[in-house]
């Protein structure tokens, strides 16, 4: 672990869980801030550098899904691990679609939570710095435009196409690194590896789905091209609107 402890933000309305996680994670070498709702979460984010958020799904008022969506509008790189009392598969899928990096159902073993946190942080730190996403309101490319806030793509003919969470993340990777060949393992990491595996089992299927959304012919793609033996490349000039 680094000389400066990584800072975790725990957002859970259960005081006992907050106290338990604060004590356990602090003993494991992390700095921990624990709060009970979205308002306190925002204050903590404004006043601190946070390395990972542990976010409860079932919060009073603003729930964890809406807060996770808000976190993703603030940053595409801040890791989020969701907690919930419900182990429903639908909840897990929706949570990951909203941008969570991982999902753990209550009751859980603190050791498992610690292992998940360390795994997420390792993946985050493993990404090369030149592959981090840039902040932008919109991207213009090949006659199309991606609205970051709505996650919709507008085609040249004006047709608006909504993207799923996995499709949006993959497109963001390509738009942040145009005309750069990206290997499959890089794409899986950057587009959120767990989510990509959950929905598509392979990056190739996800690329195919994104091509279809963008109207790119999968048999002879002109936009997202396959580089045999290496990966994929976005063959377009991209303008970021900030």
TILO-91858 format. One record per residue (C-alpha): x, y, z; residue in one letter; chain. Coordinates in steps of 0.1 Angstrom, whole numbers, plus 2048, in hexadecimal, padded with zeros to 3 digits. Layout:
+-----+-----+-----+---+---+
|  xx |  yy |  zz | r | c |
+-----+-----+-----+---+---+
|   X |   Y |   Z | A | A |
...
+-----+-----+-----+---+---+
This chain:
+-----+-----+-----+---+---+
|  xx |  yy |  zz | r | c |
+-----+-----+-----+---+---+
| 800 | 800 | 800 | X | A |
| 80C | 823 | 7F9 | X | A |
| 81C | 839 | 813 | X | A |
| 7FD | 84F | 813 | X | A |
| 7DF | 83A | 81C | X | A |
| 7C4 | 838 | 801 | X | A |
| 7A4 | 84A | 80C | X | A |
| 784 | 837 | 80B | X | A |
| 761 | 847 | 80E | X | A |
| 746 | 830 | 81D | X | A |
| 722 | 83B | 817 | X | A |
| 70A | 827 | 82C | X | A |
| 6EC | 831 | 842 | X | A |
| 6F3 | 815 | 85A | X | A |
| 708 | 823 | 876 | X | A |
| 714 | 801 | 881 | X | A |
| 721 | 7F8 | 85F | X | A |
| 732 | 81A | 85C | X | A |
| 744 | 814 | 87D | X | A |
| 74D | 7F1 | 874 | X | A |
| 75B | 7FA | 852 | X | A |
| 76D | 818 | 85F | X | A |
| 77F | 804 | 87A | X | A |
| 786 | 7E6 | 864 | X | A |
| 792 | 7F9 | 845 | X | A |
| 7A7 | 811 | 85A | X | A |
| 7B8 | 7F3 | 86A | X | A |
| 7BF | 7E6 | 847 | X | A |
| 7D3 | 806 | 83F | X | A |
| 7B9 | 81D | 82F | X | A |
| 7AD | 83F | 838 | X | A |
| 787 | 83D | 83C | X | A |
| 76C | 857 | 83B | X | A |
| 749 | 84A | 843 | X | A |
| 728 | 85D | 83C | X | A |
| 703 | 854 | 83D | X | A |
| 6F4 | 865 | 81E | X | A |
| 6F9 | 876 | 7FD | X | A |
| 6FC | 899 | 80A | X | A |
| 718 | 88F | 822 | X | A |
| 728 | 87B | 805 | X | A |
| 72A | 89B | 7F0 | X | A |
| 73A | 8AE | 80C | X | A |
| 754 | 893 | 811 | X | A |
| 75C | 893 | 7EC | X | A |
| 760 | 8B9 | 7EA | X | A |
| 778 | 8BA | 808 | X | A |
| 78D | 89B | 802 | X | A |
| 79F | 887 | 7E8 | X | A |
| 78C | 866 | 7E7 | X | A |
| 79B | 846 | 7D8 | X | A |
| 77C | 830 | 7DA | X | A |
| 758 | 832 | 7E5 | X | A |
| 746 | 816 | 7F7 | X | A |
| 721 | 81E | 7F0 | X | A |
| 702 | 80F | 7FF | X | A |
| 6E6 | 809 | 7E6 | X | A |
| 6C9 | 80D | 7FF | X | A |
| 6CD | 830 | 80C | X | A |
| 6B1 | 846 | 819 | X | A |
| 6A8 | 862 | 802 | X | A |
| 6C0 | 860 | 7E5 | X | A |
| 6C8 | 83C | 7DF | X | A |
| 6EA | 82D | 7D6 | X | A |
| 6E2 | 829 | 7B1 | X | A |
| 6DB | 84E | 7AC | X | A |
| 6F9 | 857 | 7C0 | X | A |
| 70F | 83F | 7AC | X | A |
| 702 | 850 | 78C | X | A |
| 70B | 872 | 79B | X | A |
| 72E | 865 | 7A4 | X | A |
| 733 | 85B | 780 | X | A |
| 72A | 87E | 774 | X | A |
| 745 | 88B | 78B | X | A |
| 760 | 872 | 782 | X | A |
| 763 | 854 | 76B | X | A |
| 781 | 847 | 77D | X | A |
| 776 | 848 | 7A2 | X | A |
| 770 | 824 | 7AC | X | A |
| 74E | 81B | 7BC | X | A |
| 746 | 7FB | 7CE | X | A |
| 721 | 7F7 | 7D6 | X | A |
| 712 | 7E6 | 7F4 | X | A |
| 6EE | 7DA | 7F7 | X | A |
| 6D8 | 7C5 | 80E | X | A |
| 6C9 | 7B6 | 7EF | X | A |
| 6DC | 79C | 7DA | X | A |
| 6C4 | 79E | 7BC | X | A |
| 6D6 | 79A | 79B | X | A |
| 6C2 | 7B7 | 78C | X | A |
| 6CF | 7CE | 7A7 | X | A |
| 6F2 | 7C3 | 7A0 | X | A |
| 6EE | 7C9 | 77B | X | A |
| 6DE | 7EB | 77F | X | A |
| 6F9 | 7F5 | 798 | X | A |
| 714 | 7EC | 780 | X | A |
| 702 | 7FE | 763 | X | A |
| 701 | 81E | 779 | X | A |
| 727 | 81C | 77B | X | A |
| 730 | 807 | 799 | X | A |
| 751 | 7F4 | 796 | X | A |
| 746 | 7D8 | 7AD | X | A |
| 728 | 7CC | 7C2 | X | A |
| 726 | 7BA | 7E3 | X | A |
| 706 | 7AE | 7F4 | X | A |
| 700 | 7B1 | 81A | X | A |
| 707 | 7A0 | 831 | X | A |
| 72C | 79E | 825 | X | A |
| 74D | 793 | 834 | X | A |
| 763 | 7B2 | 83A | X | A |
| 780 | 79E | 82C | X | A |
| 76E | 79A | 80B | X | A |
| 766 | 7BF | 80A | X | A |
| 78B | 7C7 | 811 | X | A |
| 795 | 7AF | 7F5 | X | A |
| 77C | 7BF | 7DC | X | A |
| 789 | 7E2 | 7E6 | X | A |
| 7AD | 7D8 | 7E1 | X | A |
| 7A5 | 7C8 | 7BF | X | A |
| 793 | 7E7 | 7B2 | X | A |
| 7AF | 7FE | 7BD | X | A |
| 7C9 | 7E7 | 7AD | X | A |
| 7B6 | 7E9 | 78C | X | A |
| 7B3 | 80F | 78F | X | A |
| 7D8 | 814 | 796 | X | A |
| 7E2 | 7FC | 77A | X | A |
| 7D4 | 812 | 75F | X | A |
| 7EF | 825 | 74C | X | A |
| 7EC | 84B | 754 | X | A |
| 7E9 | 853 | 72E | X | A |
| 7CA | 83E | 72C | X | A |
| 7B6 | 851 | 746 | X | A |
| 796 | 861 | 739 | X | A |
| 794 | 886 | 733 | X | A |
| 777 | 89B | 740 | X | A |
| 760 | 8A8 | 725 | X | A |
| 73B | 8B1 | 720 | X | A |
| 739 | 8A3 | 6FE | X | A |
| 74D | 891 | 6E3 | X | A |
| 74A | 897 | 6BD | X | A |
| 756 | 87C | 6A6 | X | A |
| 74F | 86F | 683 | X | A |
| 72F | 883 | 67F | X | A |
| 723 | 878 | 6A1 | X | A |
| 721 | 887 | 6C4 | X | A |
| 722 | 877 | 6E6 | X | A |
| 710 | 88B | 702 | X | A |
| 723 | 881 | 722 | X | A |
| 706 | 88B | 73A | X | A |
| 6EB | 877 | 728 | X | A |
| 701 | 85C | 71A | X | A |
| 6F0 | 85F | 6F9 | X | A |
| 700 | 85F | 6D6 | X | A |
| 6F1 | 876 | 6BC | X | A |
| 6F7 | 86A | 698 | X | A |
| 6FD | 881 | 67A | X | A |
| 6D8 | 87D | 670 | X | A |
| 6CD | 888 | 693 | X | A |
| 6C3 | 866 | 6A0 | X | A |
| 6CA | 863 | 6C5 | X | A |
| 6D7 | 842 | 6D2 | X | A |
| 6D9 | 83B | 6F8 | X | A |
| 6F6 | 826 | 704 | X | A |
| 6F7 | 80D | 720 | X | A |
| 711 | 811 | 73C | X | A |
| 729 | 7F8 | 72C | X | A |
| 725 | 807 | 709 | X | A |
| 72B | 82A | 716 | X | A |
| 74A | 821 | 728 | X | A |
| 759 | 80F | 70A | X | A |
| 751 | 82C | 6F3 | X | A |
| 761 | 845 | 70C | X | A |
| 781 | 831 | 70B | X | A |
| 782 | 833 | 6E5 | X | A |
| 779 | 858 | 6E5 | X | A |
| 794 | 860 | 6FF | X | A |
| 7AE | 84D | 6EB | X | A |
| 7A5 | 851 | 6C6 | X | A |
| 7BC | 842 | 6AB | X | A |
| 7CE | 82E | 6C6 | X | A |
| 7CE | 808 | 6C5 | X | A |
| 7C1 | 7FB | 6E6 | X | A |
| 7C6 | 7D7 | 6F0 | X | A |
| 7A9 | 7C2 | 6FD | X | A |
| 7B6 | 7C1 | 720 | X | A |
| 7BA | 7E7 | 721 | X | A |
| 796 | 7EC | 714 | X | A |
| 789 | 7D4 | 72F | X | A |
| 79B | 7E7 | 74A | X | A |
| 791 | 809 | 73E | X | A |
| 76D | 800 | 736 | X | A |
| 769 | 7F0 | 758 | X | A |
| 775 | 7CC | 757 | X | A |
| 75A | 7BD | 76E | X | A |
| 73E | 7CD | 75B | X | A |
| 74B | 7C3 | 739 | X | A |
| 74E | 79F | 744 | X | A |
| 72B | 7A0 | 754 | X | A |
| 719 | 7AC | 736 | X | A |
| 72D | 79F | 718 | X | A |
| 746 | 784 | 723 | X | A |
| 75F | 793 | 70A | X | A |
| 769 | 7B5 | 6FE | X | A |
| 763 | 7AA | 6DA | X | A |
| 73D | 7A7 | 6E0 | X | A |
| 73C | 7C9 | 6F1 | X | A |
| 74F | 7D9 | 6D4 | X | A |
| 736 | 7C8 | 6BC | X | A |
| 719 | 7D6 | 6D0 | X | A |
| 728 | 7F9 | 6D0 | X | A |
| 72E | 7F8 | 6AA | X | A |
| 709 | 7F0 | 6A6 | X | A |
| 6FF | 80D | 6BC | X | A |
| 715 | 824 | 6A7 | X | A |
| 709 | 817 | 686 | X | A |
| 72C | 80A | 67E | X | A |
| 72A | 7EC | 666 | X | A |
| 738 | 7CE | 67A | X | A |
| 742 | 7BC | 65A | X | A |
| 757 | 7DA | 64D | X | A |
| 759 | 7F2 | 66B | X | A |
| 765 | 815 | 662 | X | A |
| 764 | 824 | 684 | X | A |
| 76F | 80A | 69E | X | A |
| 789 | 7F5 | 68B | X | A |
| 798 | 7D4 | 695 | X | A |
| 7BE | 7D2 | 695 | X | A |
| 7C5 | 7AE | 691 | X | A |
| 7DA | 79F | 6AE | X | A |
| 7DA | 7C1 | 6C1 | X | A |
| 7B7 | 7CE | 6C9 | X | A |
| 7A1 | 7EA | 6BC | X | A |
| 7A5 | 80E | 6B1 | X | A |
| 78C | 82B | 6AD | X | A |
| 794 | 837 | 68A | X | A |
| 787 | 85B | 68E | X | A |
| 791 | 87E | 699 | X | A |
| 781 | 887 | 6BA | X | A |
| 779 | 8AA | 6C7 | X | A |
| 771 | 8AD | 6EC | X | A |
| 759 | 8C8 | 6F7 | X | A |
| 761 | 8D4 | 71A | X | A |
+-----+-----+-----+---+---+
